[in-house]
Amino acid sequence: MSPKELLYIEDALGHEQFFMTQCQEAVEKLQDQELKQTVRQMIDKHKKIFGTFYSLV
């Protein structure tokens, strides 16, 4: 893997980490249980994406 490709993956990992953090903060503030569940599903999706990118390194 080239250094430039590695930088792209590191950038993508950072974005996924940011998305997970933002979703977690939203879950803590939300009152609607159905909406909380939807956001939790988004967290799970971003965890999987993060894992996929991480496995490329």
Predicted model as a PDB file, atoms N, CA, C, CB and O in Angstrom, pLDDT in the B-factor column:
MODEL        1                                                                  
ATOM      1  N   MET A   1       0.847  -1.163   0.000  1.00 85.00           N  
ATOM      2  CA  MET A   1       0.000   0.000   0.000  1.00 85.00           C  
ATOM      3  C   MET A   1       0.902   1.238   0.000  1.00 85.00           C  
ATOM      4  CB  MET A   1      -0.969  -0.009   1.223  1.00 85.00           C  
ATOM      5  O   MET A   1       1.884   1.318   0.738  1.00 85.00           O  
ATOM      6  N   SER A   2       0.546   2.174  -0.830  1.00 93.00           N  
ATOM      7  CA  SER A   2       1.351   3.395  -0.929  1.00 93.00           C  
ATOM      8  C   SER A   2       1.074   4.313   0.271  1.00 93.00           C  
ATOM      9  CB  SER A   2       1.050   4.140  -2.261  1.00 93.00           C  
ATOM     10  O   SER A   2       0.037   4.198   0.924  1.00 93.00           O  
ATOM     11  N   PRO A   3       1.999   5.209   0.545  1.00 94.00           N  
ATOM     12  CA  PRO A   3       1.776   6.156   1.642  1.00 94.00           C  
ATOM     13  C   PRO A   3       0.511   7.001   1.451  1.00 94.00           C  
ATOM     14  CB  PRO A   3       2.978   7.071   1.781  1.00 94.00           C  
ATOM     15  O   PRO A   3      -0.183   7.319   2.417  1.00 94.00           O  
ATOM     16  N   LYS A   4       0.228   7.354   0.220  1.00 96.00           N  
ATOM     17  CA  LYS A   4      -0.968   8.156  -0.055  1.00 96.00           C  
ATOM     18  C   LYS A   4      -2.233   7.359   0.227  1.00 96.00           C  
ATOM     19  CB  LYS A   4      -0.966   8.645  -1.511  1.00 96.00           C  
ATOM     20  O   LYS A   4      -3.193   7.898   0.778  1.00 96.00           O  
ATOM     21  N   GLU A   5      -2.248   6.083  -0.144  1.00 94.00           N  
ATOM     22  CA  GLU A   5      -3.400   5.228   0.139  1.00 94.00           C  
ATOM     23  C   GLU A   5      -3.589   5.066   1.648  1.00 94.00           C  
ATOM     24  CB  GLU A   5      -3.227   3.849  -0.530  1.00 94.00           C  
ATOM     25  O   GLU A   5      -4.716   5.067   2.142  1.00 94.00           O  
ATOM     26  N   LEU A   6      -2.497   4.929   2.361  1.00 94.00           N  
ATOM     27  CA  LEU A   6      -2.567   4.814   3.814  1.00 94.00           C  
ATOM     28  C   LEU A   6      -3.160   6.077   4.424  1.00 94.00           C  
ATOM     29  CB  LEU A   6      -1.175   4.542   4.401  1.00 94.00           C  
ATOM     30  O   LEU A   6      -3.952   6.001   5.364  1.00 94.00           O  
ATOM     31  N   LEU A   7      -2.784   7.224   3.901  1.00 96.00           N  
ATOM     32  CA  LEU A   7      -3.361   8.482   4.391  1.00 96.00           C  
ATOM     33  C   LEU A   7      -4.866   8.542   4.153  1.00 96.00           C  
ATOM     34  CB  LEU A   7      -2.684   9.673   3.717  1.00 96.00           C  
ATOM     35  O   LEU A   7      -5.611   9.027   5.005  1.00 96.00           O  
ATOM     36  N   TYR A   8      -5.311   8.057   3.009  1.00 96.00           N  
ATOM     37  CA  TYR A   8      -6.747   8.026   2.722  1.00 96.00           C  
ATOM     38  C   TYR A   8      -7.480   7.138   3.729  1.00 96.00           C  
ATOM     39  CB  TYR A   8      -7.000   7.523   1.285  1.00 96.00           C  
ATOM     40  O   TYR A   8      -8.553   7.495   4.215  1.00 96.00           O  
ATOM     41  N   ILE A   9      -6.902   5.996   4.033  1.00 96.00           N  
ATOM     42  CA  ILE A   9      -7.529   5.081   4.986  1.00 96.00           C  
ATOM     43  C   ILE A   9      -7.545   5.697   6.379  1.00 96.00           C  
ATOM     44  CB  ILE A   9      -6.792   3.728   5.007  1.00 96.00           C  
ATOM     45  O   ILE A   9      -8.547   5.606   7.088  1.00 96.00           O  
ATOM     46  N   GLU A  10      -6.440   6.321   6.773  1.00 96.00           N  
ATOM     47  CA  GLU A  10      -6.400   6.977   8.085  1.00 96.00           C  
ATOM     48  C   GLU A  10      -7.450   8.080   8.160  1.00 96.00           C  
ATOM     49  CB  GLU A  10      -4.995   7.559   8.361  1.00 96.00           C  
ATOM     50  O   GLU A  10      -8.092   8.257   9.195  1.00 96.00           O  
ATOM     51  N   ASP A  11      -7.626   8.810   7.086  1.00 97.00           N  
ATOM     52  CA  ASP A  11      -8.636   9.858   7.033  1.00 97.00           C  
ATOM     53  C   ASP A  11     -10.038   9.263   7.169  1.00 97.00           C  
ATOM     54  CB  ASP A  11      -8.517  10.652   5.722  1.00 97.00           C  
ATOM     55  O   ASP A  11     -10.870   9.784   7.911  1.00 97.00           O  
ATOM     56  N   ALA A  12     -10.290   8.181   6.457  1.00 96.00           N  
ATOM     57  CA  ALA A  12     -11.590   7.516   6.530  1.00 96.00           C  
ATOM     58  C   ALA A  12     -11.854   6.991   7.938  1.00 96.00           C  
ATOM     59  CB  ALA A  12     -11.664   6.367   5.514  1.00 96.00           C  
ATOM     60  O   ALA A  12     -12.978   7.084   8.431  1.00 96.00           O  
ATOM     61  N   LEU A  13     -10.827   6.439   8.591  1.00 97.00           N  
ATOM     62  CA  LEU A  13     -10.977   5.972   9.974  1.00 97.00           C  
ATOM     63  C   LEU A  13     -11.354   7.129  10.893  1.00 97.00           C  
ATOM     64  CB  LEU A  13      -9.675   5.305  10.466  1.00 97.00           C  
ATOM     65  O   LEU A  13     -12.206   6.978  11.768  1.00 97.00           O  
ATOM     66  N   GLY A  14     -10.732   8.261  10.697  1.00 97.00           N  
ATOM     67  CA  GLY A  14     -11.050   9.438  11.495  1.00 97.00           C  
ATOM     68  C   GLY A  14     -12.485   9.889  11.301  1.00 97.00           C  
ATOM     69  O   GLY A  14     -13.157  10.269  12.260  1.00 97.00           O  
ATOM     70  N   HIS A  15     -12.958   9.847  10.058  1.00 97.00           N  
ATOM     71  CA  HIS A  15     -14.341  10.228   9.774  1.00 97.00           C  
ATOM     72  C   HIS A  15     -15.323   9.259  10.435  1.00 97.00           C  
ATOM     73  CB  HIS A  15     -14.581  10.273   8.257  1.00 97.00           C  
ATOM     74  O   HIS A  15     -16.320   9.682  11.020  1.00 97.00           O  
ATOM     75  N   GLU A  16     -15.043   7.987  10.341  1.00 97.00           N  
ATOM     76  CA  GLU A  16     -15.938   6.999  10.955  1.00 97.00           C  
ATOM     77  C   GLU A  16     -15.957   7.155  12.476  1.00 97.00           C  
ATOM     78  CB  GLU A  16     -15.505   5.568  10.574  1.00 97.00           C  
ATOM     79  O   GLU A  16     -17.011   7.041  13.101  1.00 97.00           O  
ATOM     80  N   GLN A  17     -14.800   7.415  13.064  1.00 97.00           N  
ATOM     81  CA  GLN A  17     -14.737   7.640  14.506  1.00 97.00           C  
ATOM     82  C   GLN A  17     -15.566   8.868  14.882  1.00 97.00           C  
ATOM     83  CB  GLN A  17     -13.269   7.814  14.969  1.00 97.00           C  
ATOM     84  O   GLN A  17     -16.288   8.853  15.879  1.00 97.00           O  
ATOM     85  N   PHE A  18     -15.462   9.919  14.088  1.00 97.00           N  
ATOM     86  CA  PHE A  18     -16.245  11.130  14.319  1.00 97.00           C  
ATOM     87  C   PHE A  18     -17.744  10.835  14.242  1.00 97.00           C  
ATOM     88  CB  PHE A  18     -15.865  12.213  13.299  1.00 97.00           C  
ATOM     89  O   PHE A  18     -18.512  11.268  15.101  1.00 97.00           O  
ATOM     90  N   PHE A  19     -18.155  10.094  13.206  1.00 97.00           N  
ATOM     91  CA  PHE A  19     -19.569   9.757  13.063  1.00 97.00           C  
ATOM     92  C   PHE A  19     -20.070   8.974  14.272  1.00 97.00           C  
ATOM     93  CB  PHE A  19     -19.800   8.951  11.782  1.00 97.00           C  
ATOM     94  O   PHE A  19     -21.162   9.239  14.774  1.00 97.00           O  
ATOM     95  N   MET A  20     -19.281   8.012  14.742  1.00 97.00           N  
ATOM     96  CA  MET A  20     -19.688   7.214  15.903  1.00 97.00           C  
ATOM     97  C   MET A  20     -19.827   8.102  17.142  1.00 97.00           C  
ATOM     98  CB  MET A  20     -18.667   6.081  16.169  1.00 97.00           C  
ATOM     99  O   MET A  20     -20.773   7.951  17.915  1.00 97.00           O  
ATOM    100  N   THR A  21     -18.890   9.019  17.324  1.00 97.00           N  
ATOM    101  CA  THR A  21     -18.939   9.925  18.470  1.00 97.00           C  
ATOM    102  C   THR A  21     -20.175  10.813  18.408  1.00 97.00           C  
ATOM    103  CB  THR A  21     -17.673  10.785  18.527  1.00 97.00           C  
ATOM    104  O   THR A  21     -20.861  11.002  19.413  1.00 97.00           O  
ATOM    105  N   GLN A  22     -20.455  11.357  17.230  1.00 97.00           N  
ATOM    106  CA  GLN A  22     -21.618  12.214  17.076  1.00 97.00           C  
ATOM    107  C   GLN A  22     -22.922  11.451  17.329  1.00 97.00           C  
ATOM    108  CB  GLN A  22     -21.632  12.825  15.684  1.00 97.00           C  
ATOM    109  O   GLN A  22     -23.838  11.969  17.967  1.00 97.00           O  
ATOM    110  N   CYS A  23     -22.995  10.247  16.836  1.00 97.00           N  
ATOM    111  CA  CYS A  23     -24.188   9.424  17.046  1.00 97.00           C  
ATOM    112  C   CYS A  23     -24.355   9.086  18.527  1.00 97.00           C  
ATOM    113  CB  CYS A  23     -24.106   8.130  16.209  1.00 97.00           C  
ATOM    114  O   CYS A  23     -25.470   9.116  19.048  1.00 97.00           O  
ATOM    115  N   GLN A  24     -23.262   8.769  19.200  1.00 97.00           N  
ATOM    116  CA  GLN A  24     -23.336   8.439  20.622  1.00 97.00           C  
ATOM    117  C   GLN A  24     -23.823   9.645  21.430  1.00 97.00           C  
ATOM    118  CB  GLN A  24     -21.961   7.970  21.138  1.00 97.00           C  
ATOM    119  O   GLN A  24     -24.627   9.496  22.350  1.00 97.00           O  
ATOM    120  N   GLU A  25     -23.339  10.822  21.087  1.00 97.00           N  
ATOM    121  CA  GLU A  25     -23.795  12.036  21.764  1.00 97.00           C  
ATOM    122  C   GLU A  25     -25.279  12.265  21.514  1.00 97.00           C  
ATOM    123  CB  GLU A  25     -22.984  13.252  21.295  1.00 97.00           C  
ATOM    124  O   GLU A  25     -26.002  12.692  22.414  1.00 97.00           O  
ATOM    125  N   ALA A  26     -25.734  11.985  20.306  1.00 97.00           N  
ATOM    126  CA  ALA A  26     -27.152  12.145  19.985  1.00 97.00           C  
ATOM    127  C   ALA A  26     -28.007  11.172  20.789  1.00 97.00           C  
ATOM    128  CB  ALA A  26     -27.389  11.937  18.485  1.00 97.00           C  
ATOM    129  O   ALA A  26     -29.065  11.547  21.293  1.00 97.00           O  
ATOM    130  N   VAL A  27     -27.555   9.926  20.911  1.00 97.00           N  
ATOM    131  CA  VAL A  27     -28.306   8.919  21.667  1.00 97.00           C  
ATOM    132  C   VAL A  27     -28.496   9.377  23.108  1.00 97.00           C  
ATOM    133  CB  VAL A  27     -27.583   7.553  21.629  1.00 97.00           C  
ATOM    134  O   VAL A  27     -29.565   9.189  23.688  1.00 97.00           O  
ATOM    135  N   GLU A  28     -27.464   9.972  23.678  1.00 96.00           N  
ATOM    136  CA  GLU A  28     -27.536  10.415  25.070  1.00 96.00           C  
ATOM    137  C   GLU A  28     -28.526  11.559  25.262  1.00 96.00           C  
ATOM    138  CB  GLU A  28     -26.163  10.843  25.549  1.00 96.00           C  
ATOM    139  O   GLU A  28     -29.057  11.738  26.358  1.00 96.00           O  
ATOM    140  N   LYS A  29     -28.779  12.334  24.210  1.00 97.00           N  
ATOM    141  CA  LYS A  29     -29.665  13.497  24.314  1.00 97.00           C  
ATOM    142  C   LYS A  29     -31.094  13.211  23.872  1.00 97.00           C  
ATOM    143  CB  LYS A  29     -29.112  14.627  23.496  1.00 97.00           C  
ATOM    144  O   LYS A  29     -32.018  13.922  24.268  1.00 97.00           O  
ATOM    145  N   LEU A  30     -31.282  12.188  23.063  1.00 96.00           N  
ATOM    146  CA  LEU A  30     -32.607  11.902  22.516  1.00 96.00           C  
ATOM    147  C   LEU A  30     -33.551  11.338  23.573  1.00 96.00           C  
ATOM    148  CB  LEU A  30     -32.492  10.927  21.356  1.00 96.00           C  
ATOM    149  O   LEU A  30     -33.135  10.599  24.466  1.00 96.00           O  
ATOM    150  N   GLN A  31     -34.817  11.696  23.459  1.00 96.00           N  
ATOM    151  CA  GLN A  31     -35.843  11.185  24.355  1.00 96.00           C  
ATOM    152  C   GLN A  31     -36.666  10.079  23.684  1.00 96.00           C  
ATOM    153  CB  GLN A  31     -36.759  12.324  24.811  1.00 96.00           C  
ATOM    154  O   GLN A  31     -37.094   9.130  24.341  1.00 96.00           O  
ATOM    155  N   ASP A  32     -36.880  10.208  22.393  1.00 97.00           N  
ATOM    156  CA  ASP A  32     -37.690   9.257  21.637  1.00 97.00           C  
ATOM    157  C   ASP A  32     -36.947   7.924  21.497  1.00 97.00           C  
ATOM    158  CB  ASP A  32     -38.044   9.832  20.243  1.00 97.00           C  
ATOM    159  O   ASP A  32     -35.858   7.876  20.924  1.00 97.00           O  
ATOM    160  N   GLN A  33     -37.535   6.848  22.018  1.00 97.00           N  
ATOM    161  CA  GLN A  33     -36.869   5.544  22.022  1.00 97.00           C  
ATOM    162  C   GLN A  33     -36.683   4.976  20.614  1.00 97.00           C  
ATOM    163  CB  GLN A  33     -37.664   4.564  22.864  1.00 97.00           C  
ATOM    164  O   GLN A  33     -35.670   4.338  20.325  1.00 97.00           O  
ATOM    165  N   GLU A  34     -37.649   5.206  19.756  1.00 97.00           N  
ATOM    166  CA  GLU A  34     -37.544   4.702  18.385  1.00 97.00           C  
ATOM    167  C   GLU A  34     -36.394   5.404  17.643  1.00 97.00           C  
ATOM    168  CB  GLU A  34     -38.885   4.909  17.626  1.00 97.00           C  
ATOM    169  O   GLU A  34     -35.643   4.770  16.901  1.00 97.00           O  
ATOM    170  N   LEU A  35     -36.275   6.685  17.849  1.00 97.00           N  
ATOM    171  CA  LEU A  35     -35.192   7.437  17.227  1.00 97.00           C  
ATOM    172  C   LEU A  35     -33.844   7.025  17.808  1.00 97.00           C  
ATOM    173  CB  LEU A  35     -35.412   8.943  17.411  1.00 97.00           C  
ATOM    174  O   LEU A  35     -32.854   6.929  17.083  1.00 97.00           O  
ATOM    175  N   LYS A  36     -33.805   6.780  19.121  1.00 97.00           N  
ATOM    176  CA  LYS A  36     -32.573   6.297  19.750  1.00 97.00           C  
ATOM    177  C   LYS A  36     -32.128   4.986  19.124  1.00 97.00           C  
ATOM    178  CB  LYS A  36     -32.770   6.120  21.262  1.00 97.00           C  
ATOM    179  O   LYS A  36     -30.944   4.791  18.853  1.00 97.00           O  
ATOM    180  N   GLN A  37     -33.083   4.082  18.894  1.00 98.00           N  
ATOM    181  CA  GLN A  37     -32.765   2.790  18.304  1.00 98.00           C  
ATOM    182  C   GLN A  37     -32.203   2.963  16.894  1.00 98.00           C  
ATOM    183  CB  GLN A  37     -34.008   1.895  18.278  1.00 98.00           C  
ATOM    184  O   GLN A  37     -31.262   2.269  16.509  1.00 98.00           O  
ATOM    185  N   THR A  38     -32.769   3.873  16.137  1.00 97.00           N  
ATOM    186  CA  THR A  38     -32.281   4.139  14.785  1.00 97.00           C  
ATOM    187  C   THR A  38     -30.845   4.654  14.817  1.00 97.00           C  
ATOM    188  CB  THR A  38     -33.190   5.153  14.076  1.00 97.00           C  
ATOM    189  O   THR A  38     -30.012   4.237  14.012  1.00 97.00           O  
ATOM    190  N   VAL A  39     -30.561   5.558  15.746  1.00 97.00           N  
ATOM    191  CA  VAL A  39     -29.211   6.104  15.849  1.00 97.00           C  
ATOM    192  C   VAL A  39     -28.237   5.021  16.323  1.00 97.00           C  
ATOM    193  CB  VAL A  39     -29.186   7.315  16.814  1.00 97.00           C  
ATOM    194  O   VAL A  39     -27.092   4.980  15.873  1.00 97.00           O  
ATOM    195  N   ARG A  40     -28.680   4.152  17.217  1.00 97.00           N  
ATOM    196  CA  ARG A  40     -27.824   3.033  17.653  1.00 97.00           C  
ATOM    197  C   ARG A  40     -27.488   2.124  16.477  1.00 97.00           C  
ATOM    198  CB  ARG A  40     -28.517   2.217  18.769  1.00 97.00           C  
ATOM    199  O   ARG A  40     -26.371   1.615  16.384  1.00 97.00           O  
ATOM    200  N   GLN A  41     -28.446   1.921  15.585  1.00 98.00           N  
ATOM    201  CA  GLN A  41     -28.188   1.129  14.387  1.00 98.00           C  
ATOM    202  C   GLN A  41     -27.143   1.820  13.501  1.00 98.00           C  
ATOM    203  CB  GLN A  41     -29.499   0.902  13.599  1.00 98.00           C  
ATOM    204  O   GLN A  41     -26.311   1.164  12.874  1.00 98.00           O  
ATOM    205  N   MET A  42     -27.202   3.146  13.463  1.00 97.00           N  
ATOM    206  CA  MET A  42     -26.198   3.894  12.702  1.00 97.00           C  
ATOM    207  C   MET A  42     -24.815   3.706  13.323  1.00 97.00           C  
ATOM    208  CB  MET A  42     -26.562   5.397  12.647  1.00 97.00           C  
ATOM    209  O   MET A  42     -23.824   3.578  12.605  1.00 97.00           O  
ATOM    210  N   ILE A  43     -24.747   3.689  14.653  1.00 97.00           N  
ATOM    211  CA  ILE A  43     -23.477   3.464  15.337  1.00 97.00           C  
ATOM    212  C   ILE A  43     -22.916   2.099  14.946  1.00 97.00           C  
ATOM    213  CB  ILE A  43     -23.653   3.560  16.873  1.00 97.00           C  
ATOM    214  O   ILE A  43     -21.733   1.973  14.630  1.00 97.00           O  
ATOM    215  N   ASP A  44     -23.777   1.079  14.969  1.00 97.00           N  
ATOM    216  CA  ASP A  44     -23.331  -0.267  14.593  1.00 97.00           C  
ATOM    217  C   ASP A  44     -22.815  -0.298  13.160  1.00 97.00           C  
ATOM    218  CB  ASP A  44     -24.475  -1.275  14.758  1.00 97.00           C  
ATOM    219  O   ASP A  44     -21.809  -0.943  12.867  1.00 97.00           O  
ATOM    220  N   LYS A  45     -23.509   0.403  12.270  1.00 97.00           N  
ATOM    221  CA  LYS A  45     -23.091   0.445  10.866  1.00 97.00           C  
ATOM    222  C   LYS A  45     -21.713   1.093  10.737  1.00 97.00           C  
ATOM    223  CB  LYS A  45     -24.127   1.214  10.014  1.00 97.00           C  
ATOM    224  O   LYS A  45     -20.856   0.598  10.005  1.00 97.00           O  
ATOM    225  N   HIS A  46     -21.504   2.196  11.445  1.00 96.00           N  
ATOM    226  CA  HIS A  46     -20.218   2.882  11.356  1.00 96.00           C  
ATOM    227  C   HIS A  46     -19.108   2.075  12.023  1.00 96.00           C  
ATOM    228  CB  HIS A  46     -20.312   4.267  11.993  1.00 96.00           C  
ATOM    229  O   HIS A  46     -17.953   2.165  11.608  1.00 96.00           O  
ATOM    230  N   LYS A  47     -19.432   1.293  13.042  1.00 97.00           N  
ATOM    231  CA  LYS A  47     -18.434   0.404  13.651  1.00 97.00           C  
ATOM    232  C   LYS A  47     -17.972  -0.640  12.640  1.00 97.00           C  
ATOM    233  CB  LYS A  47     -19.011  -0.288  14.911  1.00 97.00           C  
ATOM    234  O   LYS A  47     -16.784  -0.948  12.557  1.00 97.00           O  
ATOM    235  N   LYS A  48     -18.920  -1.183  11.871  1.00 97.00           N  
ATOM    236  CA  LYS A  48     -18.573  -2.172  10.850  1.00 97.00           C  
ATOM    237  C   LYS A  48     -17.705  -1.545   9.761  1.00 97.00           C  
ATOM    238  CB  LYS A  48     -19.844  -2.777  10.233  1.00 97.00           C  
ATOM    239  O   LYS A  48     -16.721  -2.138   9.320  1.00 97.00           O  
ATOM    240  N   ILE A  49     -18.080  -0.348   9.337  1.00 96.00           N  
ATOM    241  CA  ILE A  49     -17.297   0.342   8.313  1.00 96.00           C  
ATOM    242  C   ILE A  49     -15.897   0.631   8.835  1.00 96.00           C  
ATOM    243  CB  ILE A  49     -17.992   1.652   7.881  1.00 96.00           C  
ATOM    244  O   ILE A  49     -14.913   0.448   8.118  1.00 96.00           O  
ATOM    245  N   PHE A  50     -15.805   1.084  10.092  1.00 96.00           N  
ATOM    246  CA  PHE A  50     -14.507   1.344  10.715  1.00 96.00           C  
ATOM    247  C   PHE A  50     -13.662   0.078  10.701  1.00 96.00           C  
ATOM    248  CB  PHE A  50     -14.683   1.860  12.162  1.00 96.00           C  
ATOM    249  O   PHE A  50     -12.486   0.112  10.339  1.00 96.00           O  
ATOM    250  N   GLY A  51     -14.266  -1.037  11.097  1.00 97.00           N  
ATOM    251  CA  GLY A  51     -13.553  -2.314  11.120  1.00 97.00           C  
ATOM    252  C   GLY A  51     -13.063  -2.717   9.734  1.00 97.00           C  
ATOM    253  O   GLY A  51     -11.964  -3.254   9.594  1.00 97.00           O  
ATOM    254  N   THR A  52     -13.860  -2.465   8.730  1.00 96.00           N  
ATOM    255  CA  THR A  52     -13.466  -2.781   7.361  1.00 96.00           C  
ATOM    256  C   THR A  52     -12.248  -1.965   6.938  1.00 96.00           C  
ATOM    257  CB  THR A  52     -14.630  -2.526   6.400  1.00 96.00           C  
ATOM    258  O   THR A  52     -11.288  -2.503   6.387  1.00 96.00           O  
ATOM    259  N   PHE A  53     -12.299  -0.670   7.202  1.00 94.00           N  
ATOM    260  CA  PHE A  53     -11.144   0.175   6.874  1.00 94.00           C  
ATOM    261  C   PHE A  53      -9.920  -0.236   7.679  1.00 94.00           C  
ATOM    262  CB  PHE A  53     -11.466   1.652   7.132  1.00 94.00           C  
ATOM    263  O   PHE A  53      -8.808  -0.290   7.154  1.00 94.00           O  
ATOM    264  N   TYR A  54     -10.134  -0.525   8.955  1.00 94.00           N  
ATOM    265  CA  TYR A  54      -9.010  -0.881   9.833  1.00 94.00           C  
ATOM    266  C   TYR A  54      -8.326  -2.163   9.354  1.00 94.00           C  
ATOM    267  CB  TYR A  54      -9.497  -1.054  11.290  1.00 94.00           C  
ATOM    268  O   TYR A  54      -7.108  -2.301   9.459  1.00 94.00           O  
ATOM    269  N   SER A  55      -9.111  -3.086   8.833  1.00 95.00           N  
ATOM    270  CA  SER A  55      -8.529  -4.344   8.363  1.00 95.00           C  
ATOM    271  C   SER A  55      -7.664  -4.157   7.114  1.00 95.00           C  
ATOM    272  CB  SER A  55      -9.633  -5.346   8.072  1.00 95.00           C  
ATOM    273  O   SER A  55      -6.880  -5.041   6.768  1.00 95.00           O  
ATOM    274  N   LEU A  56      -7.796  -3.037   6.451  1.00 90.00           N  
ATOM    275  CA  LEU A  56      -6.997  -2.767   5.259  1.00 90.00           C  
ATOM    276  C   LEU A  56      -5.572  -2.351   5.596  1.00 90.00           C  
ATOM    277  CB  LEU A  56      -7.655  -1.693   4.430  1.00 90.00           C  
ATOM    278  O   LEU A  56      -4.665  -2.466   4.771  1.00 90.00           O  
ATOM    279  N   VAL A  57      -5.391  -1.868   6.819  1.00 83.00           N  
ATOM    280  CA  VAL A  57      -4.074  -1.324   7.220  1.00 83.00           C  
ATOM    281  C   VAL A  57      -3.100  -2.428   7.490  1.00 83.00           C  
ATOM    282  CB  VAL A  57      -4.195  -0.439   8.458  1.00 83.00           C  
ATOM    283  O   VAL A  57      -1.949  -2.164   7.837  1.00 83.00           O  
TER     284      VAL A  57                                                      
ENDMDL                                                                          
END                                                                             
